[in-house]
Amino acid sequence: MPIDVFMTQLSPTMTEGKIARWLKKEGDELVSGEVLVEIETDKATMEVEVIEEGTLHKIIAAEGSLIPVGTAIAVIAEDDEEVPADYMPETTGEEPVLETTATADIPASPTPVAQAIAATPAPDPVTAQTIEVDMAAVVRAANDKRIKASPLARRLAKQKGINIAAITGTGPKGRIVKADIEKASKRGINLGGQSFTPTALRPLPTGPMPYHADEYDAIENSMMRKAISRRLTESKQQVPHFYLSMDVQMDRLMDLRAQLNESADGAFKLSVNDFVVKAVAKALVDVPAANASWTDSHTYQHKHAHISIAVAIEGGLITPVVRFSEQKSIVEISNEIKELAGKAREGALKPEEYTGGTFSISNLGMYGIKQFQAIVNPPEGAILAVGGTDERAVAENGQVVVKKMMTLTLSCDHRVVDGAVGAEYLNALKKHIECPASVLI
């Protein structure tokens, strides 16, 4: 029988994808492992490979079209199979039949996210572990070619807006059953079964621009730009933000950094941001209550510091994650940040490299920014905004002296991080930055 090819969820936050380019045309023979189509998501442009061999009978989704997850994009005919010319698959389905890989070939129109902070309509907060398991389930499902699920489970998933490809079945031979869908729903997971936008969050209607046409260039919003818009709007509307700022002395840190870089003899070069990341992780160990995420039923207090680093890329930004930062040396952190940032700018990050963060850092100090307030990146409970280091006159022991100073601003989700916890965390962070030898231990 014909094999329907569906738009598969290629990132945890994806609800639709844009057909960037078809590599095959109707009538072409398909061989497993060949690239069939390139799809632009909210995070990157992905190469979708053939799993089901046969003939490309029909292309349903044209290049440039936006397709919701679960919607048919093509039909494959198996060997020696006659498919009626008017055959069309159901409007939507949950069965991915493709493998995907990130591509470093960035098209002319900017492509991603995240997060950083960027993403499509945010699911209710879940733990990093949950996100990773669900993404693994998507990949396993793609390799299985067919998702085993009961008719009732499929119907419930469709009603609840849950992408069945992201669920791990507990029934016989991994079959997805009603209980699996209900469990996912209770955890607050909505991974793109149907496109959804709460009425209160739908974009306001827009009319003609009140400018002369020759006075502006109309730049089409990329998938990533739209995702940033939706995600950050939802965060500001739904997350009760509050902000705490603190000045820290940087003289010792700057001296230690210079000494380490000089002694490295070119083997490595540490940045101020590398020290900040390590200090943030150490402070999260000191104050674990600040390393938390919110759901309606539980607050998740994380056991490890998975630090999301905001990286500016063409057309937006994305937040690759340095995992287990509290366990890594500052040199390891520095090398990993450079590697992840490079992959981010090439559009080659894998989903597991930009999901599952527990705390974010946004550093604009290199742009001369002294202080700013960042937007919380759900489901994380806090984000640290890092300003630049400059010389300031400060009072010390009754004398006015010049010190190298930096301003840190912590944005908190008040549902999980109270004012006292945020203040305790900033004081712990100040201790590690002003006594930087502690981050080397």
ABEGO torsion letter per residue (X at the ends): XBBBBBBBBABAABABBBBABBABBBGBBBBBGBBABBBBBAABBBBBBBABBEBBABBABBBGBBBBBGBBABBBBBBGBBBBAABBBBABBABBABBBBBBABBBABBBXXBXXGBBBBBBBBBBAAAAAAAAAAAAAAAAAGBBBBBAAAAAAAAAAGBBAAABBBABBGGBBBAAAAAAAAAAGBBAGABBBBBAAABBBBBBBBABBAAABBBBBBBAAAAAAAAAAAAAAAABBBBBBBBBBBAAAAAAAAAAAAAAAGGABBBBAAAAAAAAAAAAAAABAAABBBBBAABBBBBABBBBBBBBBBBGEBBBBBBBGAAABBAAAAAAAAAAAAAAAAAGABBAAAABGBABBBBBAAAAGBABBBBBBBOABABBBBBBBBBBBBBBBGGBBBBBBBBBBBBBBBAAABBAAAAAAAAAAAAAAAABAAAAAX
